[in-house]
Amino acid sequence: MAGQAADAPANPFAGLYEFIKGHLVVVNNLIAFSCFAVGALDFMAPKLWLLPRIVYSCTAMLAAAMLAAAVVPSLAAKAQARFFGPAPSHEPLWRRGGWQFGFAMLCVVSIVGFASVAKASVGGLAASQFPAVRSLQEELLSIRAGLSDISSGVGQANAKLDALVGAEGDPRRALASRGYSVSHNGLKEAIGQGDEQAVAWFSQIKVPISDEGVMGRLLHTQPWNPRIAASLDPSMFSEPAACVPNWIHFVSEPLDERLSAYARLCGKGKLGSLRAALDYQMPRSQPEEREKLRRMLAILASI
């Protein structure tokens, strides 16, 4: 017994020194990796919430398990014998260099890690202590956010482009991709916005017009766009309600071009009802309106 006691090393950390000397490359690599991992998680602390907590909880639980193995060696010996086979020596775990090094690394990583988590709201452990690190962190994270916004914008633009390309050759899909309903209400909106391409698509599918709203919008919208008027198909105005002249007071300049467009789309046969409406409104209008109505009657007479 006395000989065994004499053989036991007086310094309990002698095994740690020997382990570091004999495994210098492994020790250096583990220390470098741990520093890099903790530093990266600390730098990304403002953006990461769950991952650091999971990592440091695992390291803390592993360190606690190693400490329990040292405090209750009999239980640790049984667990080792059950899962890893009999121990090669009777030396306690806590005296072995590899155990001591691993325990020390786990403790340091856990302590520094949880300190970083506690400082996450102010940028992490390093950023809260060094303004230069904080500035670099803000710049890099803002660049990352900017790239995310750019990527999102490019994705939205590509989606719209895909919709337009997919709609090529199908006017209904093309109109829907621009937000127009395929009806006379959608046509009225397109005329009001001066959307020549959309009006051409409406004309291509010959959307039927069932009220005077489209004609009223065409004759009133400013500025006057003769290309839009020329692109409309007269067959779209075959319904009698499409040419009812309830918009007489709203016709804008140039009167001659707008009334000519009305005659082309609704047919010269409808000009008689328009003259009758003008004659009816003449005595009921304000003096400043009567001059406009007289001009309209003169234009109709020349069509």
C-alpha positions as YAML, in Angstrom:
chain: A
units: angstrom
residues:
- id: 1
  name: MET
  ca: [0.00, 0.00, 0.00]
- id: 2
  name: ALA
  ca: [2.77, 2.35, 0.95]
- id: 3
  name: GLY
  ca: [4.52, 1.61, -2.38]
- id: 4
  name: GLN
  ca: [1.38, 2.34, -4.39]
- id: 5
  name: ALA
  ca: [0.90, 5.60, -2.56]
- id: 6
  name: ALA
  ca: [4.48, 6.53, -3.30]
- id: 7
  name: ASP
  ca: [4.00, 5.72, -7.02]
- id: 8
  name: ALA
  ca: [1.00, 8.03, -7.31]
- id: 9
  name: PRO
  ca: [1.99, 11.44, -8.74]
- id: 10
  name: ALA
  ca: [2.08, 14.22, -6.18]
- id: 11
  name: ASN
  ca: [0.79, 16.81, -8.70]
- id: 12
  name: PRO
  ca: [-2.84, 15.97, -9.68]
- id: 13
  name: PHE
  ca: [-2.38, 17.87, -12.97]
- id: 14
  name: ALA
  ca: [0.75, 15.99, -14.04]
- id: 15
  name: GLY
  ca: [-1.39, 13.94, -16.39]
- id: 16
  name: LEU
  ca: [-2.66, 17.13, -18.04]
- id: 17
  name: TYR
  ca: [0.88, 18.37, -18.66]
- id: 18
  name: GLU
  ca: [1.89, 15.05, -20.17]
- id: 19
  name: PHE
  ca: [-1.24, 14.93, -22.35]
- id: 20
  name: ILE
  ca: [-0.59, 18.41, -23.75]
- id: 21
  name: LYS
  ca: [3.06, 17.57, -24.48]
- id: 22
  name: GLY
  ca: [2.16, 14.32, -26.20]
- id: 23
  name: HIS
  ca: [-0.80, 15.66, -28.20]
- id: 24
  name: LEU
  ca: [0.27, 19.21, -28.99]
- id: 25
  name: VAL
  ca: [-1.18, 19.26, -32.52]
- id: 26
  name: VAL
  ca: [-4.55, 17.92, -31.36]
- id: 27
  name: VAL
  ca: [-4.64, 20.36, -28.44]
- id: 28
  name: ASN
  ca: [-3.81, 23.34, -30.67]
- id: 29
  name: ASN
  ca: [-6.44, 22.35, -33.22]
- id: 30
  name: LEU
  ca: [-9.13, 21.90, -30.58]
- id: 31
  name: ILE
  ca: [-8.32, 25.26, -28.99]
- id: 32
  name: ALA
  ca: [-8.30, 27.01, -32.38]
- id: 33
  name: PHE
  ca: [-11.63, 25.43, -33.40]
- id: 34
  name: SER
  ca: [-13.24, 26.31, -30.07]
- id: 35
  name: CYS
  ca: [-12.08, 29.93, -30.30]
- id: 36
  name: PHE
  ca: [-13.34, 30.20, -33.87]
- id: 37
  name: ALA
  ca: [-16.73, 28.64, -33.06]
- id: 38
  name: VAL
  ca: [-17.30, 30.79, -29.96]
- id: 39
  name: GLY
  ca: [-16.12, 33.92, -31.78]
- id: 40
  name: ALA
  ca: [-18.35, 33.27, -34.80]
- id: 41
  name: LEU
  ca: [-21.41, 32.65, -32.63]
- id: 42
  name: ASP
  ca: [-20.62, 35.77, -30.61]
- id: 43
  name: PHE
  ca: [-20.23, 37.90, -33.76]
- id: 44
  name: MET
  ca: [-23.57, 36.64, -35.11]
- id: 45
  name: ALA
  ca: [-25.30, 37.01, -31.72]
- id: 46
  name: PRO
  ca: [-27.72, 39.77, -32.90]
- id: 47
  name: LYS
  ca: [-29.02, 37.50, -35.68]
- id: 48
  name: LEU
  ca: [-28.90, 34.11, -33.94]
- id: 49
  name: TRP
  ca: [-31.12, 33.25, -31.02]
- id: 50
  name: LEU
  ca: [-31.59, 29.47, -30.73]
- id: 51
  name: LEU
  ca: [-28.32, 27.97, -32.04]
- id: 52
  name: PRO
  ca: [-25.93, 29.43, -29.40]
- id: 53
  name: ARG
  ca: [-28.24, 28.35, -26.60]
- id: 54
  name: ILE
  ca: [-28.39, 24.79, -27.92]
- id: 55
  name: VAL
  ca: [-24.60, 24.58, -28.40]
- id: 56
  name: TYR
  ca: [-23.68, 25.97, -25.01]
- id: 57
  name: SER
  ca: [-26.35, 23.94, -23.21]
- id: 58
  name: CYS
  ca: [-24.84, 20.78, -24.71]
- id: 59
  name: THR
  ca: [-21.30, 21.73, -23.67]
- id: 60
  name: ALA
  ca: [-22.48, 22.61, -20.16]
- id: 61
  name: MET
  ca: [-24.35, 19.30, -19.78]
- id: 62
  name: LEU
  ca: [-21.31, 17.36, -21.01]
- id: 63
  name: ALA
  ca: [-19.07, 19.20, -18.53]
- id: 64
  name: ALA
  ca: [-21.57, 18.45, -15.74]
- id: 65
  name: ALA
  ca: [-21.55, 14.77, -16.71]
- id: 66
  name: MET
  ca: [-17.73, 14.68, -16.58]
- id: 67
  name: LEU
  ca: [-17.78, 16.38, -13.18]
- id: 68
  name: ALA
  ca: [-20.31, 13.84, -11.93]
- id: 69
  name: ALA
  ca: [-18.01, 11.06, -13.15]
- id: 70
  name: ALA
  ca: [-15.22, 12.51, -11.01]
- id: 71
  name: VAL
  ca: [-17.43, 12.98, -7.95]
- id: 72
  name: VAL
  ca: [-18.99, 9.51, -8.15]
- id: 73
  name: PRO
  ca: [-16.19, 7.35, -9.64]
- id: 74
  name: SER
  ca: [-17.94, 4.06, -8.93]
- id: 75
  name: LEU
  ca: [-20.93, 5.06, -11.06]
- id: 76
  name: ALA
  ca: [-18.62, 6.26, -13.82]
- id: 77
  name: ALA
  ca: [-16.67, 2.98, -13.72]
- id: 78
  name: LYS
  ca: [-19.89, 0.99, -14.09]
- id: 79
  name: ALA
  ca: [-21.04, 3.14, -17.01]
- id: 80
  name: GLN
  ca: [-17.65, 2.79, -18.71]
- id: 81
  name: ALA
  ca: [-17.62, -0.97, -18.22]
- id: 82
  name: ARG
  ca: [-21.15, -1.25, -19.62]
- id: 83
  name: PHE
  ca: [-20.69, 0.89, -22.72]
- id: 84
  name: PHE
  ca: [-16.93, 0.91, -23.43]
- id: 85
  name: GLY
  ca: [-15.56, -2.18, -21.70]
- id: 86
  name: PRO
  ca: [-13.29, -2.47, -18.66]
- id: 87
  name: ALA
  ca: [-11.02, 0.47, -17.93]
- id: 88
  name: PRO
  ca: [-7.38, -0.12, -19.05]
- id: 89
  name: SER
  ca: [-6.11, 1.22, -15.71]
- id: 90
  name: HIS
  ca: [-7.41, 1.89, -12.24]
- id: 91
  name: GLU
  ca: [-6.37, 5.53, -12.31]
- id: 92
  name: PRO
  ca: [-9.35, 7.83, -11.54]
- id: 93
  name: LEU
  ca: [-10.85, 9.66, -14.51]
- id: 94
  name: TRP
  ca: [-10.18, 13.10, -13.08]
- id: 95
  name: ARG
  ca: [-6.45, 12.33, -12.94]
- id: 96
  name: ARG
  ca: [-6.24, 11.48, -16.64]
- id: 97
  name: GLY
  ca: [-4.81, 14.19, -18.89]
- id: 98
  name: GLY
  ca: [-7.40, 13.81, -21.65]
- id: 99
  name: TRP
  ca: [-10.28, 14.05, -19.16]
- id: 100
  name: GLN
  ca: [-8.81, 17.14, -17.51]
- id: 101
  name: PHE
  ca: [-8.17, 18.87, -20.84]
- id: 102
  name: GLY
  ca: [-11.67, 18.07, -22.14]
- id: 103
  name: PHE
  ca: [-13.34, 19.19, -18.94]
- id: 104
  name: ALA
  ca: [-11.38, 22.45, -18.92]
- id: 105
  name: MET
  ca: [-12.24, 23.17, -22.56]
- id: 106
  name: LEU
  ca: [-15.94, 22.48, -22.02]
- id: 107
  name: CYS
  ca: [-16.05, 24.68, -18.94]
- id: 108
  name: VAL
  ca: [-14.33, 27.59, -20.67]
- id: 109
  name: VAL
  ca: [-16.52, 27.28, -23.80]
- id: 110
  name: SER
  ca: [-19.71, 27.10, -21.71]
- id: 111
  name: ILE
  ca: [-18.81, 30.07, -19.50]
- id: 112
  name: VAL
  ca: [-17.71, 32.31, -22.38]
- id: 113
  name: GLY
  ca: [-20.65, 31.13, -24.49]
- id: 114
  name: PHE
  ca: [-23.31, 31.95, -21.94]
- id: 115
  name: ALA
  ca: [-21.65, 35.32, -21.31]
- id: 116
  name: SER
  ca: [-21.98, 35.95, -25.06]
- id: 117
  name: VAL
  ca: [-25.65, 34.92, -25.01]
- id: 118
  name: ALA
  ca: [-26.28, 37.33, -22.13]
- id: 119
  name: LYS
  ca: [-24.77, 40.17, -24.18]
- id: 120
  name: ALA
  ca: [-26.61, 39.29, -27.41]
- id: 121
  name: SER
  ca: [-28.95, 42.28, -27.08]
- id: 122
  name: VAL
  ca: [-25.96, 44.66, -27.30]
- id: 123
  name: GLY
  ca: [-24.15, 42.80, -30.09]
- id: 124
  name: GLY
  ca: [-22.40, 40.01, -28.18]
- id: 125
  name: LEU
  ca: [-19.45, 39.82, -25.80]
- id: 126
  name: ALA
  ca: [-16.78, 41.25, -28.10]
- id: 127
  name: ALA
  ca: [-18.96, 43.93, -29.70]
- id: 128
  name: SER
  ca: [-20.12, 45.19, -26.32]
- id: 129
  name: GLN
  ca: [-16.50, 45.70, -25.20]
- id: 130
  name: PHE
  ca: [-14.81, 46.90, -28.39]
- id: 131
  name: PRO
  ca: [-16.43, 49.67, -30.52]
- id: 132
  name: ALA
  ca: [-14.37, 48.66, -33.58]
- id: 133
  name: VAL
  ca: [-15.85, 45.16, -33.49]
- id: 134
  name: ARG
  ca: [-19.32, 46.62, -33.05]
- id: 135
  name: SER
  ca: [-18.83, 48.87, -36.08]
- id: 136
  name: LEU
  ca: [-17.57, 45.98, -38.23]
- id: 137
  name: GLN
  ca: [-20.45, 43.81, -37.07]
- id: 138
  name: GLU
  ca: [-23.04, 46.43, -37.99]
- id: 139
  name: GLU
  ca: [-21.50, 46.97, -41.42]
- id: 140
  name: LEU
  ca: [-21.31, 43.26, -42.28]
- id: 141
  name: LEU
  ca: [-24.78, 42.47, -40.97]
- id: 142
  name: SER
  ca: [-26.26, 45.47, -42.80]
- id: 143
  name: ILE
  ca: [-24.58, 44.29, -46.01]
- id: 144
  name: ARG
  ca: [-26.08, 40.86, -45.41]
- id: 145
  name: ALA
  ca: [-29.51, 42.42, -44.88]
- id: 146
  name: GLY
  ca: [-29.04, 44.54, -48.01]
- id: 147
  name: LEU
  ca: [-28.13, 41.47, -50.05]
- id: 148
  name: SER
  ca: [-31.22, 39.74, -48.67]
- id: 149
  name: ASP
  ca: [-33.39, 42.68, -49.76]
- id: 150
  name: ILE
  ca: [-31.77, 42.70, -53.20]
- id: 151
  name: SER
  ca: [-32.31, 38.96, -53.51]
- id: 152
  name: SER
  ca: [-35.95, 39.39, -52.49]
- id: 153
  name: GLY
  ca: [-36.42, 42.22, -55.02]
- id: 154
  name: VAL
  ca: [-34.81, 40.19, -57.79]
- id: 155
  name: GLY
  ca: [-37.06, 37.27, -56.91]
- id: 156
  name: GLN
  ca: [-40.16, 39.45, -57.13]
- id: 157
  name: ALA
  ca: [-39.00, 40.94, -60.44]
- id: 158
  name: ASN
  ca: [-38.35, 37.47, -61.82]
- id: 159
  name: ALA
  ca: [-41.79, 36.34, -60.71]
- id: 160
  name: LYS
  ca: [-43.41, 39.28, -62.51]
- id: 161
  name: LEU
  ca: [-41.29, 38.64, -65.60]
- id: 162
  name: ASP
  ca: [-42.25, 34.97, -65.56]
- id: 163
  name: ALA
  ca: [-45.90, 35.97, -65.34]
- id: 164
  name: LEU
  ca: [-45.56, 38.31, -68.31]
- id: 165
  name: VAL
  ca: [-43.63, 35.75, -70.36]
- id: 166
  name: GLY
  ca: [-46.16, 33.08, -69.49]
- id: 167
  name: ALA
  ca: [-48.94, 35.46, -70.48]
- id: 168
  name: GLU
  ca: [-47.43, 36.11, -73.93]
- id: 169
  name: GLY
  ca: [-49.94, 35.07, -76.56]
- id: 170
  name: ASP
  ca: [-52.79, 34.95, -74.03]
- id: 171
  name: PRO
  ca: [-54.31, 38.44, -73.60]
- id: 172
  name: ARG
  ca: [-56.51, 37.35, -70.70]
- id: 173
  name: ARG
  ca: [-53.54, 36.15, -68.67]
- id: 174
  name: ALA
  ca: [-51.56, 39.24, -69.68]
- id: 175
  name: LEU
  ca: [-54.35, 41.53, -68.45]
- id: 176
  name: ALA
  ca: [-54.65, 39.59, -65.20]
- id: 177
  name: SER
  ca: [-50.88, 39.89, -64.67]
- id: 178
  name: ARG
  ca: [-51.28, 43.69, -64.84]
- id: 179
  name: GLY
  ca: [-54.16, 43.67, -62.37]
- id: 180
  name: TYR
  ca: [-57.06, 44.30, -64.79]
- id: 181
  name: SER
  ca: [-60.35, 42.45, -64.65]
- id: 182
  name: VAL
  ca: [-61.29, 41.05, -68.06]
- id: 183
  name: SER
  ca: [-64.47, 43.10, -68.37]
- id: 184
  name: HIS
  ca: [-65.64, 46.52, -69.51]
- id: 185
  name: ASN
  ca: [-64.69, 47.84, -66.06]
- id: 186
  name: GLY
  ca: [-61.11, 46.68, -66.61]
- id: 187
  name: LEU
  ca: [-61.10, 48.37, -70.02]
- id: 188
  name: LYS
  ca: [-62.37, 51.59, -68.46]
- id: 189
  name: GLU
  ca: [-59.53, 51.47, -65.93]
- id: 190
  name: ALA
  ca: [-56.93, 50.83, -68.66]
- id: 191
  name: ILE
  ca: [-58.21, 53.82, -70.69]
- id: 192
  name: GLY
  ca: [-58.08, 56.04, -67.60]
- id: 193
  name: GLN
  ca: [-54.46, 55.02, -66.98]
- id: 194
  name: GLY
  ca: [-53.45, 55.49, -70.61]
- id: 195
  name: ASP
  ca: [-52.29, 51.85, -70.85]
- id: 196
  name: GLU
  ca: [-52.09, 51.39, -74.62]
- id: 197
  name: GLN
  ca: [-50.91, 47.77, -74.46]
- id: 198
  name: ALA
  ca: [-53.73, 46.75, -72.13]
- id: 199
  name: VAL
  ca: [-56.35, 48.47, -74.31]
- id: 200
  name: ALA
  ca: [-54.93, 46.60, -77.32]
- id: 201
  name: TRP
  ca: [-55.33, 43.30, -75.44]
- id: 202
  name: PHE
  ca: [-58.94, 44.17, -74.56]
- id: 203
  name: SER
  ca: [-59.57, 44.91, -78.24]
- id: 204
  name: GLN
  ca: [-57.90, 41.66, -79.26]
- id: 205
  name: ILE
  ca: [-60.33, 39.59, -77.20]
- id: 206
  name: LYS
  ca: [-63.20, 41.99, -78.05]
- id: 207
  name: VAL
  ca: [-64.51, 42.48, -74.53]
- id: 208
  name: PRO
  ca: [-68.24, 43.34, -74.79]
- id: 209
  name: ILE
  ca: [-69.22, 46.76, -73.41]
- id: 210
  name: SER
  ca: [-72.60, 46.91, -71.70]
- id: 211
  name: ASP
  ca: [-72.79, 50.52, -70.44]
- id: 212
  name: GLU
  ca: [-71.79, 54.03, -71.43]
- id: 213
  name: GLY
  ca: [-68.92, 54.22, -68.93]
- id: 214
  name: VAL
  ca: [-66.19, 53.16, -71.35]
- id: 215
  name: MET
  ca: [-67.21, 55.72, -73.98]
- id: 216
  name: GLY
  ca: [-67.55, 58.41, -71.32]
- id: 217
  name: ARG
  ca: [-64.03, 57.61, -70.04]
- id: 218
  name: LEU
  ca: [-62.64, 57.69, -73.58]
- id: 219
  name: LEU
  ca: [-64.19, 61.08, -74.37]
- id: 220
  name: HIS
  ca: [-63.27, 62.65, -71.04]
- id: 221
  name: THR
  ca: [-59.83, 61.29, -70.03]
- id: 222
  name: GLN
  ca: [-56.95, 63.73, -70.27]
- id: 223
  name: PRO
  ca: [-54.63, 63.85, -72.04]
- id: 224
  name: TRP
  ca: [-56.31, 62.67, -75.24]
- id: 225
  name: ASN
  ca: [-54.62, 59.58, -76.68]
- id: 226
  name: PRO
  ca: [-55.63, 58.97, -80.31]
- id: 227
  name: ARG
  ca: [-53.72, 55.67, -80.39]
- id: 228
  name: ILE
  ca: [-55.97, 54.23, -77.69]
- id: 229
  name: ALA
  ca: [-59.08, 55.37, -79.54]
- id: 230
  name: ALA
  ca: [-57.79, 53.91, -82.80]
- id: 231
  name: SER
  ca: [-57.01, 50.54, -81.19]
- id: 232
  name: LEU
  ca: [-60.61, 49.97, -80.02]
- id: 233
  name: ASP
  ca: [-62.76, 47.65, -82.14]
- id: 234
  name: PRO
  ca: [-66.26, 48.97, -83.12]
- id: 235
  name: SER
  ca: [-67.74, 45.50, -82.55]
- id: 236
  name: MET
  ca: [-67.14, 45.97, -78.82]
- id: 237
  name: PHE
  ca: [-69.74, 48.80, -78.82]
- id: 238
  name: SER
  ca: [-72.54, 46.83, -80.48]
- id: 239
  name: GLU
  ca: [-74.71, 46.93, -77.35]
- id: 240
  name: PRO
  ca: [-77.08, 49.96, -77.44]
- id: 241
  name: ALA
  ca: [-76.19, 50.90, -73.85]
- id: 242
  name: ALA
  ca: [-72.51, 51.30, -74.83]
- id: 243
  name: CYS
  ca: [-73.25, 54.45, -76.88]
- id: 244
  name: VAL
  ca: [-75.93, 56.17, -74.78]
- id: 245
  name: PRO
  ca: [-74.81, 59.86, -74.69]
- id: 246
  name: ASN
  ca: [-75.12, 60.50, -70.95]
- id: 247
  name: TRP
  ca: [-71.67, 62.07, -70.93]
- id: 248
  name: ILE
  ca: [-72.32, 65.17, -73.09]
- id: 249
  name: HIS
  ca: [-71.16, 67.68, -70.47]
- id: 250
  name: PHE
  ca: [-67.93, 65.75, -69.83]
- id: 251
  name: VAL
  ca: [-66.48, 65.67, -73.36]
- id: 252
  name: SER
  ca: [-63.00, 67.22, -73.29]
- id: 253
  name: GLU
  ca: [-60.80, 68.81, -75.93]
- id: 254
  name: PRO
  ca: [-60.05, 68.13, -78.72]
- id: 255
  name: LEU
  ca: [-63.78, 67.91, -79.43]
- id: 256
  name: ASP
  ca: [-63.40, 67.07, -83.14]
- id: 257
  name: GLU
  ca: [-61.13, 64.04, -82.57]
- id: 258
  name: ARG
  ca: [-63.21, 62.68, -79.71]
- id: 259
  name: LEU
  ca: [-66.52, 62.99, -81.57]
- id: 260
  name: SER
  ca: [-64.94, 61.40, -84.64]
- id: 261
  name: ALA
  ca: [-63.88, 58.47, -82.45]
- id: 262
  name: TYR
  ca: [-67.48, 58.21, -81.19]
- id: 263
  name: ALA
  ca: [-68.78, 58.15, -84.76]
- id: 264
  name: ARG
  ca: [-66.31, 55.40, -85.78]
- id: 265
  name: LEU
  ca: [-66.96, 53.17, -82.77]
- id: 266
  name: CYS
  ca: [-70.73, 53.61, -82.41]
- id: 267
  name: GLY
  ca: [-71.55, 54.20, -86.08]
- id: 268
  name: LYS
  ca: [-72.86, 57.31, -87.82]
- id: 269
  name: GLY
  ca: [-76.36, 56.01, -87.24]
- id: 270
  name: LYS
  ca: [-76.01, 56.99, -83.58]
- id: 271
  name: LEU
  ca: [-75.14, 60.60, -84.41]
- id: 272
  name: GLY
  ca: [-78.81, 61.51, -84.70]
- id: 273
  name: SER
  ca: [-79.48, 60.55, -81.08]
- id: 274
  name: LEU
  ca: [-76.40, 62.51, -80.05]
- id: 275
  name: ARG
  ca: [-77.63, 65.63, -81.89]
- id: 276
  name: ALA
  ca: [-81.02, 65.25, -80.24]
- id: 277
  name: ALA
  ca: [-79.37, 65.04, -76.82]
- id: 278
  name: LEU
  ca: [-77.34, 68.18, -77.56]
- id: 279
  name: ASP
  ca: [-80.43, 70.08, -78.72]
- id: 280
  name: TYR
  ca: [-82.24, 69.00, -75.53]
- id: 281
  name: GLN
  ca: [-79.39, 70.17, -73.28]
- id: 282
  name: MET
  ca: [-78.78, 73.49, -75.06]
- id: 283
  name: PRO
  ca: [-81.49, 75.59, -73.34]
- id: 284
  name: ARG
  ca: [-80.88, 73.83, -70.01]
- id: 285
  name: SER
  ca: [-77.15, 74.57, -69.88]
- id: 286
  name: GLN
  ca: [-75.21, 77.45, -68.44]
- id: 287
  name: PRO
  ca: [-74.14, 80.13, -70.91]
- id: 288
  name: GLU
  ca: [-70.52, 79.02, -70.86]
- id: 289
  name: GLU
  ca: [-71.60, 75.46, -71.65]
- id: 290
  name: ARG
  ca: [-73.76, 76.45, -74.60]
- id: 291
  name: GLU
  ca: [-70.77, 77.53, -76.69]
- id: 292
  name: LYS
  ca: [-69.24, 74.11, -76.24]
- id: 293
  name: LEU
  ca: [-72.51, 72.38, -77.21]
- id: 294
  name: ARG
  ca: [-72.77, 74.57, -80.34]
- id: 295
  name: ARG
  ca: [-69.27, 73.56, -81.37]
- id: 296
  name: MET
  ca: [-70.13, 69.92, -80.87]
- id: 297
  name: LEU
  ca: [-73.23, 70.29, -83.07]
- id: 298
  name: ALA
  ca: [-71.12, 71.96, -85.77]
- id: 299
  name: ILE
  ca: [-68.56, 69.11, -85.63]
- id: 300
  name: LEU
  ca: [-71.31, 66.48, -85.90]
- id: 301
  name: ALA
  ca: [-72.72, 68.26, -88.93]
- id: 302
  name: SER
  ca: [-69.35, 67.92, -90.68]
- id: 303
  name: ILE
  ca: [-68.88, 64.20, -89.90]
...
